[in-house]
Amino acid sequence: MTATSLFEPLSMGNLHVKNRIAMAPMTRGRAGKERIPNELMTDYYYQRSSAGLLITEATVISKQGIGWIDSPGIYTDEMVEGWRKVTDKVKPTGTPIFLQLWHCGRASHSDFHNGELPVSASAVRLEGDQIHTPLGKKPYETPRALSVDEIKATVHDYRTAAMNAKAAGFSGVEVHGANGYLINQFLDSKTNLRQDEYGGSLENRFRFFREVL
């Protein structure tokens, strides 16, 4: 791509962008304890709307998905209204904005969940640095494996989050499937030790992600 074409408009299906520059999702941690998008976040995205496409910071689909201090959510009416203020400010600029859907899985801590362990594909602990929790920096814990019924409920949480994103005025969603978070934990054979239809073969390990999509 030449420098000139970088600034040319582009159509992708029914999505039209004024240039070929996309802002990648970057976690800011500015939504506060209630995880509701606020004026600071509204200004942040508006200031960057000269890009052709904006993708928001990772946004948790449910309380269970939380694993980062003050990250935003998309699972309550108040969160939807907060995000609508963002999209209402960005839309007049002509820049589409997508919401990134997120579930941290084992990359979380019981401090985020009233003492309950975080969840994952299997009970495999995340090794490495400590995690920043609401009660300070602590070692990662061994998560508990989701049951099949809980997996189905999590798929439903993604569906509801996508519907909420549409209600909030987003042009689309991006599903976060990388970087060691829940979907990645199902895909990776080192973190997915399941013996049911969601584990073992590549096809089975991909099943959760496919159902989410």
C-alpha positions as CSV (number, residue, x, y, z in Angstrom):
1,M,0.0,0.0,0.0
2,T,1.4,3.4,-1.0
3,A,1.3,6.4,1.3
4,T,-1.4,7.9,-1.0
5,S,-3.7,4.9,-0.9
6,L,-3.5,4.9,2.9
7,F,-5.7,8.0,2.9
8,E,-8.1,6.9,0.3
9,P,-11.7,5.7,1.2
10,L,-12.6,2.0,1.2
11,S,-15.8,0.0,1.2
12,M,-16.0,-3.4,2.9
13,G,-19.5,-4.8,2.4
14,N,-21.8,-2.2,3.9
15,L,-19.0,-0.6,5.9
16,H,-17.5,2.6,4.4
17,V,-14.4,4.1,5.8
18,K,-12.9,7.5,4.9
19,N,-9.3,6.2,5.0
20,R,-7.5,2.9,5.6
21,I,-6.2,3.7,9.1
22,A,-7.7,1.7,11.9
23,M,-7.2,2.4,15.6
24,A,-6.5,-0.8,17.4
25,P,-8.1,-1.6,20.8
26,M,-6.0,-0.4,23.7
27,T,-7.1,-1.0,27.3
28,R,-7.3,2.3,29.2
29,G,-8.9,1.4,32.6
30,R,-10.8,4.7,32.8
31,A,-14.4,3.4,33.4
32,G,-14.2,3.4,37.2
33,K,-15.6,0.8,39.6
34,E,-19.0,0.8,37.9
35,R,-17.4,0.1,34.5
36,I,-19.7,2.6,32.8
37,P,-18.2,4.6,29.9
38,N,-17.8,8.3,30.9
39,E,-17.0,11.7,29.5
40,L,-13.3,11.1,29.6
41,M,-13.7,8.1,27.4
42,T,-16.1,9.9,25.1
43,D,-13.5,12.6,24.5
44,Y,-10.8,10.0,24.0
45,Y,-12.6,8.3,21.1
46,Y,-13.8,11.6,19.6
47,Q,-10.2,12.9,19.5
48,R,-9.2,9.9,17.5
49,S,-12.0,9.9,15.0
50,S,-9.9,11.1,12.1
51,A,-9.0,7.4,11.7
52,G,-11.0,5.4,9.2
53,L,-12.1,2.9,11.8
54,L,-12.1,2.9,15.6
55,I,-12.0,-0.3,17.7
56,T,-12.7,0.3,21.3
57,E,-10.7,-1.0,24.3
58,A,-11.5,-4.5,25.4
59,T,-15.0,-4.5,27.0
60,V,-16.1,-7.3,29.3
61,I,-19.3,-9.2,28.4
62,S,-20.3,-10.1,31.9
63,K,-19.2,-9.9,35.6
64,Q,-17.6,-13.3,35.1
65,G,-15.4,-11.9,32.4
66,I,-13.8,-9.2,34.5
67,G,-10.1,-9.3,35.1
68,W,-8.8,-5.8,34.8
69,I,-9.3,-2.8,37.1
70,D,-11.8,-0.2,35.8
71,S,-12.2,-1.7,32.4
72,P,-15.6,-1.0,30.8
73,G,-18.5,-3.4,30.4
74,I,-21.4,-3.9,28.1
75,Y,-23.8,-6.1,30.2
76,T,-26.1,-3.5,31.9
77,D,-28.4,-0.8,30.7
78,E,-26.2,1.8,32.3
79,M,-23.2,0.6,30.4
80,V,-25.2,0.6,27.1
81,E,-26.2,4.2,27.8
82,G,-22.6,5.2,28.6
83,W,-21.4,3.7,25.3
84,R,-24.2,5.4,23.4
85,K,-22.8,8.7,24.4
86,V,-19.5,7.7,22.9
87,T,-21.0,6.5,19.6
88,D,-23.3,9.6,19.4
89,K,-20.2,11.8,19.6
90,V,-18.2,9.8,17.1
91,K,-20.9,9.2,14.5
92,P,-21.1,12.8,13.1
93,T,-17.4,12.5,12.1
94,G,-18.2,9.7,9.7
95,T,-15.9,7.2,11.4
96,P,-17.4,3.7,12.2
97,I,-16.7,2.5,15.7
98,F,-16.6,-1.2,16.7
99,L,-16.8,-2.6,20.3
100,Q,-14.3,-5.3,21.3
101,L,-15.9,-8.1,23.3
102,W,-13.8,-9.5,26.1
103,H,-13.7,-12.3,28.7
104,C,-10.5,-12.6,30.7
105,G,-11.0,-16.2,31.8
106,R,-8.2,-17.4,34.0
107,A,-6.4,-14.0,33.5
108,S,-8.3,-12.8,36.5
109,H,-8.5,-13.2,40.3
110,S,-11.0,-14.1,43.0
111,D,-10.7,-10.5,44.2
112,F,-12.7,-9.5,41.2
113,H,-15.4,-12.1,41.9
114,N,-16.3,-11.9,45.6
115,G,-13.9,-14.7,46.5
116,E,-15.0,-17.0,43.7
117,L,-12.2,-18.4,41.5
118,P,-11.8,-17.2,37.9
119,V,-12.9,-19.7,35.1
120,S,-11.2,-21.2,32.2
121,A,-11.3,-24.1,29.8
122,S,-9.4,-26.2,32.3
123,A,-7.9,-25.8,35.8
124,V,-4.5,-24.7,34.6
125,R,-2.9,-21.8,36.4
126,L,-1.4,-18.8,34.5
127,E,2.3,-18.6,35.1
128,G,4.3,-15.4,35.2
129,D,3.9,-12.0,36.7
130,Q,1.3,-11.2,39.4
131,I,-2.0,-9.6,38.6
132,H,-3.3,-6.2,39.7
133,T,-6.5,-6.8,41.7
134,P,-8.8,-4.3,43.5
135,L,-7.0,-5.3,46.7
136,G,-3.5,-5.0,45.4
137,K,-1.0,-7.0,43.4
138,K,-1.3,-10.8,43.9
139,P,-0.2,-14.1,42.4
140,Y,-2.4,-15.7,39.8
141,E,-4.7,-18.5,41.0
142,T,-5.6,-21.9,39.6
143,P,-9.0,-21.3,37.8
144,R,-11.9,-23.7,37.8
145,A,-13.0,-25.4,34.6
146,L,-16.3,-24.2,33.1
147,S,-19.0,-26.9,32.9
148,V,-20.7,-27.5,29.5
149,D,-23.8,-25.7,30.7
150,E,-21.6,-22.7,31.8
151,I,-19.9,-22.7,28.4
152,K,-23.4,-22.4,26.8
153,A,-24.3,-19.6,29.2
154,T,-21.0,-17.8,28.3
155,V,-21.9,-18.1,24.5
156,H,-25.2,-16.5,25.4
157,D,-23.4,-13.7,27.3
158,Y,-21.4,-12.9,24.1
159,R,-24.6,-12.9,22.1
160,T,-26.2,-10.5,24.6
161,A,-23.2,-8.3,24.6
162,A,-23.3,-8.0,20.8
163,M,-27.0,-7.1,20.9
164,N,-26.2,-4.5,23.6
165,A,-23.4,-3.1,21.4
166,K,-25.9,-2.7,18.5
167,A,-28.3,-1.0,20.9
168,A,-25.5,1.3,22.0
169,G,-25.0,2.4,18.4
170,F,-21.8,0.6,17.4
171,S,-21.3,-0.3,13.7
172,G,-19.9,-3.7,14.6
173,V,-18.1,-5.8,17.1
174,E,-14.7,-7.5,17.3
175,V,-14.4,-10.7,19.4
176,H,-11.1,-10.7,21.4
177,G,-9.8,-14.2,20.7
178,A,-6.1,-13.8,21.5
179,N,-3.5,-12.8,24.2
180,G,-4.3,-15.6,26.6
181,Y,-7.8,-14.6,27.4
182,L,-10.8,-17.0,27.6
183,I,-11.3,-17.9,23.9
184,N,-7.5,-18.3,23.5
185,Q,-7.6,-20.6,26.6
186,F,-10.0,-22.9,24.8
187,L,-8.0,-22.8,21.5
188,D,-4.6,-23.6,23.1
189,S,-3.8,-27.3,23.9
190,K,-1.7,-26.2,26.9
191,T,-4.6,-24.6,28.6
192,N,-7.4,-26.8,27.3
193,L,-7.1,-30.3,28.8
194,R,-10.8,-31.1,28.4
195,Q,-12.0,-34.6,27.5
196,D,-15.4,-33.5,26.2
197,E,-16.6,-31.9,23.0
198,Y,-14.8,-28.7,23.8
199,G,-11.3,-30.3,24.2
200,G,-8.8,-32.7,22.5
201,S,-8.9,-32.2,18.7
202,L,-8.4,-28.8,17.1
203,E,-12.0,-28.9,15.9
204,N,-13.2,-29.4,19.4
205,R,-10.9,-26.7,20.9
206,F,-12.3,-24.3,18.3
207,R,-15.9,-25.2,19.1
208,F,-16.4,-22.6,21.7
209,F,-15.0,-19.8,19.5
210,R,-17.1,-21.0,16.6
211,E,-20.3,-20.9,18.8
212,V,-19.4,-17.4,20.0
213,L,-19.0,-16.2,16.4
